[in-house]
């Protein structure tokens, strides 16, 4: 888990220091982090999927990457500590720039024979046009390059939020990191 925190720290630092748009004003960054313990409810070795349940009873099925060498160790009833972090950097783009998108991913998995787990980081760069801003609730609605709408809740820590305007074309760099570590019992 310490390795995860280090990686997330580096990723957040990179996002915070990156120039997402052509202009620096306004440049905003906000983060979200969630940690929980999930229980394995099912393992399908052939399909390489694991179904886990969170403390609220919500279940999700995770596709285990081919690179993972420890799937054989996972059994129903096993518990994993899961931490999800997201950092979003927003910057205004120059006049006339069109919305675009790009994705990059990296992962570090536990070596074969060690405790199952790993860290996956995904960085998505998109640009889009602000179509609505709810200033009191600090919510921005952005239309992406394919016409899809995505809502972002902006932290109170973000400065210059009030300078964003409907019609601004913004660049977004969304960094998501997921760490899973089996809890030995």
N, C-alpha and C positions, 0 to 999 in steps of 0.2 A: 504494500500500500504506500510505503514511503516513496517508491519509484514513481507511482502514479501521481502523488502530490508534486514531485519534482517536475514531471513531464507537464502536468497541468499548469504549474507555475511558469514554466518556460513558454508554453503555448500562449498563456494569457499575456505574458510580457511581450511576446512577438506580435500578438494582435494589438496590444495597446500601443506599441511603437510603430505599427505599420501605417502607411499612408494609403488608406482605402480609396480615397478619391483624389481628384486633381487639386481640390482646394482643402485647406485645413479647417475652415470654419463652416458649420460646426463639426467637430470631430467628437464623437461620443462612444464610450465603451461601457457595456454593462455585462454582468456575469450572473449565473445562477448555478447553484450546486445542491445536489440531493444525494443523501447517503441512506442506505437501508440494508436489511438482511433479507434475502429471498431463500425459499426452500424449493429444492428440486422436486417436482411432482411426476416427471416422466422423462425418459431418455430414449431416443430412437437412434441407435448407432448407425444403421444403414443410411438414413436420411440426414444424419449428423445434426439432429435438433435436440434441444433440451427445453422442456416446459418448466417454468419457475413460477412461484406464487409469492406475492409480497405480503406484508403483515395485514393488509386490508382485504386479502382474499382475491385480489386481481391476478389473473394468470396471463403470461405472455410466453410465446414460443420463440426461442432464439436459434438462429442458424449458426452452427459452430463452423468457423473457417477450416478449410482443408489443412491449413498449416498447423492447426492445433493437434498435438500429439498425445494429449492426456484425456481424451474423451472417454476412453475405456475405464477410467477411474471413477467417473461420475455415476452415482446411483440415486434413485428416489430417496428422499429424506435428507440428502446432503444440503448443507447451508453455505451460501456464498454472501460475502460482504460486497455490495455493489455501490459504486460511487459514479454519479454522472455529473459532469460539469459542462456548462455552455458559456462561451464568451462571444459577444457580438460587438464588432466595431462598425461604426457608421460614419461615412464621410460624404460630402457633397461632390458630385461629379461636375465636370466642366460643361459649358453650354453645348448642346447638340450631341452629346454622347448618348448612345442607345443602350438599353438594358441588355445585359449578357449574363452568362453563368459559367462556372467551372468548379470542379471538385478534385480534392486530393486526399489520400488516406494513408495512414501508417498504422502498423500494429506491432506490438511486442508481446509474444506469448510465452508462457512458462516452458522451460526445456522439458523434453521427454523424461518421464519418471518423477518429476517434481510435483508439488501441489498444483492442481489445475488452477488456471487464472490467466490474466493478461490485461493489457491496456490497448485500446483502440482509439485513435484520434482521427477525426474527419474534419477537413476544412473546406467549406463551401464559400465561394465568392460569387455573389450575385449583385446585380444592380437593378433598380426599379424606381418607379415613380411613386411618391407619396400621394395617396388618394384621400386619406382622411387622417386627422390628428385629433385625439381627445386629450387636450392639454391638462384638464383637472385630474384625469386618471392616468396620464402619461402613457397613452397607447398610440402607436403609429401603425397605420395600415398601408402596406406597400404592394403595388402591382409589379410582379416580376416579368422577365423577358418572354415567358410563354402565356402571360395574361393571368396567371394565378395570383391570388391575394394571400398575403401572409401578415399576421398581426404580431407586433413586437411590443412588450411591456417594457418601458424604459425606467430603470432604477432612479430613485431620488438622488443618488450620488452623481448622476450624469449632469454635467453643466452644459449650458447653452441649448438645452432641449427646446426652450421657448423660441429659439431662432429658426427652427425647422418650419417649413411652410408647405401646404398642399401644393403639389405641382413640382416640388424639388425632385430632382433625380439624385438618388443616393446610391452609394456603393456599400454593400454589406459584406463583411467577412464573418461568417459564423463558424466558430470552432467548437466542436463537440468532442468530449473525451469520456470514455466509458472504461472503468476498471472493475474487474471481478476477481475476487480472491476467495478460494475455498476456505471455510473456517473448519479447522481440525477440531474434532470433539473426542 
